[in-house]
């Protein structure tokens, strides 16, 4: 029989826990403590002493159990009852307004919505599961459907209550809370200083520091890191119903969960846009990193009606701030040779953090762009990076010039093979004309093996370099001649890795025709155009024999693309390439005939202005491949005008005739909705 615990001991332990939970809430969530640190320490020490004397009373949600778990060997995975989806992005007022208009079209209403707007935290998304008010399981977002079980690590974060506060309404039977774990900027800087002092590598940014801290196998390491959380929503809830998202957030606060105090409820998209502008001006004064604003429909009933797309809810939007910029100095200007032989100037810079990433290289596009911006070696420059876009030099800060800067000169010969470079009349791009240039071959192989082309898993840049340096690959067909015996002697290879790579290469022999056409690297032929060509010709042989006139008959193929395709198949080296691939068993599979997409079949589209995601030809191909039509002029028979940047007179004509106008984001949404 166990010993009898006096009732007054039980009562005192429970009283101490409730007091400490309450004071944790006042200190970490409200930032409004009502007792001194010394008083708090006395309460905590008394609880520790009682639990040490009566270990039978220790429970997982006791404040003393934040750091007490043993280090793990690995993280287990746990499923999310409801997927943790990513958000659709917007980068302009127009895209934010189109999001609002899209919702109204979907719901067939013109009434303004109530939105909830909040800072988009740049941290690590997590899910907290509370059962009858007790924190039981915590996990990372993972792939959205399953995440890593980091319960013990999350328990070390003081701003996460181990038990929900008692209120006038009891905690629900089950509550899934979604939030963002983050690190404040000042504490991030101190952490990096400590790591450097110990000879450890610094974290690149607060987001990486938060994610890395949360994924420590030893909870004691996580406990030593300055982590915080803001809760922004819920997953599955049993035992409590909510009407609005705003009600959810207010209730989470009453239960002791931390909600960003900058969160607001507003009426209509214009108020949400105004909030975005206010926060963008404040962002550099905030103690944490934020890269935009999250806009959510407030009504949960409307959220349910709007539903979700493949990867994101329709009712929410991440409205990003303008591209992050930074200043740094140009140390050198190098040139790179691409897969088509294009020679591109690249600025090599002093490393600088831009948009949360350390950047040391930025594209200068071409010789004319270097001259236009007057970029010189030694210049101080403004660089920017938006999302995952390659960093670019925006402008030179000429006021900081010393007179020691060196102007750039495009080399006369290829830096890889030494062949004299050429620049065709009317083109901005300088090229290496050598068909056997190793620089172009390296890029061509990398493109050929990429996921959206032949999808050869494991064939990355370092492996390609190794294969070329050892003379095993002198052309693309040589990939299919590789054996395990060729690879095993090389660095980074063992029997299993060699077998895996050879298997991946052999598996790629049977690839759909659109991906094979794209893999060939024909100039101006992207994924969408490759799809269009495959659907029209149905075989590589027919495409190879097509004349320019025949190519021009295809809606979405212009003169430049037609000439490029014809030139590619006319060249002897490419004919030899295709024969060798066929002899080695590479046989592209004929495309499946797509059914006409509902909502697109028979509809006529006109394009005007520049699109960002793809070329005009690719956009046309996306329409025609789904059963739609493309016209070059606007008339009363036009169904949609797609307007990109700097649209021409076609936009005015569309408005005059009452034709529906779509911006690029709405066009993409239309395609997705149409299947």
C-alpha positions, 0 to 999 in steps of 0.5 A, a space after each residue: 500500500 502507498 502512503 497516505 498523502 495529507 489532504 492539506 498537502 494535496 490542497 497546497 500543491 494544487 493551490 501553488 500550481 494554480 498561482 504559478 500558472 496564473 502568474 506565468 500568464 500575467 508575466 509571459 502572456 500579458 506582460 503585466 506581472 502582479 508579484 515580484 520575481 522574488 515572490 514568484 521564486 518562493 512559490 516555485 521553490 515551495 512547489 518543488 520542495 513539496 513535489 520532492 517530498 511527495 513525488 506521487 503528486 507530480 503530474 505532467 502539467 505541473 510548472 516544475 515539469 517544463 524541463 525534466 524529460 530525457 534526451 530523445 534518440 529521434 522524433 516520432 511523427 504525429 498526424 494533424 487531425 486537420 491539415 496545416 495548410 500554407 497560405 496563398 501570397 499577394 505582393 500588391 494592393 491589386 492582388 489583395 483586392 482581387 482576393 476580395 473580389 474572388 471571394 465575392 464571386 465565389 459566394 455571389 455577394 457584393 457585401 463587404 466581409 469582416 476580416 481579421 488581420 495580424 502580423 505574419 510571423 517569420 518563425 516555425 509553425 506548430 500545433 498544440 493539443 489540449 485535452 480537457 485543458 491539459 497540454 498533451 501533444 505538440 508538433 511541428 507543421 511538417 508536410 501539413 499532414 504529419 509533423 514531428 512530435 516536439 512535445 517536451 521541447 514545447 513544454 520548455 517555452 514559458 509562453 505556452 501554458 501547460 494547463 489552460 486557465 480556469 474561466 467561466 466556461 470549462 476548457 473543451 474536451 479537445 482543443 488543437 491550437 496553431 501558433 508560430 514559435 519565434 525568437 526576438 531579434 535582440 535575443 537572436 543577436 545575443 545567442 549568435 554572439 554566444 555561439 561565436 564565442 564558443 566557436 560554433 557557427 551562428 544561425 542565419 536568421 531568427 527563423 532558422 534559430 527558432 526552428 533549430 532550437 525547437 528540433 533539439 533532441 535534448 529538451 534542456 537545449 531548447 529550454 536554454 533558447 529564448 523562444 516565444 509563441 503567438 497563437 493564431 488559430 485552431 484545428 479540431 475542437 470538441 466541446 466548444 463552438 465558435 462563430 467567428 475567428 475573432 471570437 476564437 482569438 479572444 477565447 484563446 487569450 482568456 484561456 491563457 494562450 498568447 495572441 499577438 496584440 497587433 491583431 485587429 478586426 476590420 470591415 472590408 479589404 480597403 481597411 485590411 490594406 490600410 492595416 498592411 501599410 501601417 504595419 509595414 511602416 512599423 515593421 523595423 521597430 518591432 522586436 521580431 521579424 515579420 514579412 507581411 500581414 495575414 488576412 482572414 475572413 472572420 466568419 467561420 461559416 463563410 470560411 467553411 463555405 469557401 473551403 480550401 484549394 489543394 495547398 491553401 484555404 480560399 479564405 486566407 491570404 498572406 499579403 507580403 511586404 515589399 522586397 527586403 533590400 540591403 546594401 553591400 559592396 561588389 568584390 568582383 564581377 564574374 560571368 557564368 555560362 548557362 545551358 544555352 551558352 548564354 554568358 551572364 554577369 554575376 556580382 560577387 559581394 560581401 555577404 549580407 543578410 537580405 530577406 532572412 538569407 545571407 547573400 553573396 551573389 546577385 545577378 546582373 542579367 547581361 552586359 547592357 544591364 551592367 552598363 545601364 546601372 554602371 555597376 563597377 567592382 568596388 561599388 557599394 550597391 543596393 541588392 534586393 531579394 523577393 521570396 525565392 527570387 535570385 538576388 539582384 543589384 537594384 542600383 549603385 550608391 554612387 555617392 560612396 564611390 572613391 574613384 578606385 572602382 573598376 568598370 566591368 568589361 565583358 570577356 571576349 572569350 568563354 571563361 570555360 572553353 576559351 571560344 570567342 564569344 558572340 552577341 547576335 545583332 538585336 540581342 542583349 545576351 552574349 553567348 558561347 557558340 561552342 556546342 561542346 563547351 563544358 560550362 554549357 554542358 554542365 548546365 544542360 545536364 543539370 536542366 535535363 536531370 531536374 525534377 520537372 524534366 527527366 527527374 533523375 533523383 540524386 543527380 545534382 551539381 556536385 555529382 555532375 561536376 565529379 562525373 565530368 571531371 573524371 571523364 565519365 560524362 562528355 554528353 547527355 547520352 553518356 548518363 545512360 551508359 553509366 554503370 555501378 562499376 563506374 561510380 563506386 570508385 568515385 568520392 561520395 559513392 558506395 555500392 548502394 548510392 551507386 546502385 540508386 543513381 544508376 537505377 534513377 537514370 534508367 527509370 527516367 528512360 520512360 518519361 512523358 513526352 512534355 517533360 522530355 521536350 522540356 528536358 531538351 533545353 530548347 530555347 524559349 520552350 518552357 514547361 507550358 509550351 512543351 505541354 502544348 507541343 506534345 499535345 499537338 504533335 503527339 510524338 517527338 518524330 512529328 515535332 522534329 519534322 515540323 516546319 516553322 509554318 506548321 508550328 506557327 499554326 499552333 495557338 500560343 507559338 510565336 515566330 521567335 519560338 517557332 524559329 528556335 524549335 526549327 533551329 534546334 532540330 535542324 542542328 546536326 549535334 541535336 539530331 545526333 543527341 536524339 539518335 543516341 538517346 533513342 539507341 540507349 532506350 530513352 523513349 518518351 511516352 505519348 501524352 494523354 489527351 486532356 479533357 476540356 477543362 470545365 469553365 474554359 472550354 470554348 472561352 476566348 482569352 486575350 492577353 495584354 501586358 507582361 506576366 511574371 510567372 510565364 511568357 505570353 506564349 506559355 500563358 496562351 498554351 495553358 489556355 489552349 491545352 485546356 480547350 480554350 481559345 486565344 485571340 489577339 484582339 478584344 471584341 464583344 466575343 471575348 470572354 476574358 482579358 488577362 492583364 499583366 504589368 503595363 497593359 496596352 489599349 486592349 485593357 481600355 477596350 475590354 472595360 469599354 465593352 464590359 469584358 471580364 478582366 483578370 490580373 495574373 493572380 486571378 488568371 492562375 486561380 481561374 486555371 486552378 478552379 477549372 482543373 
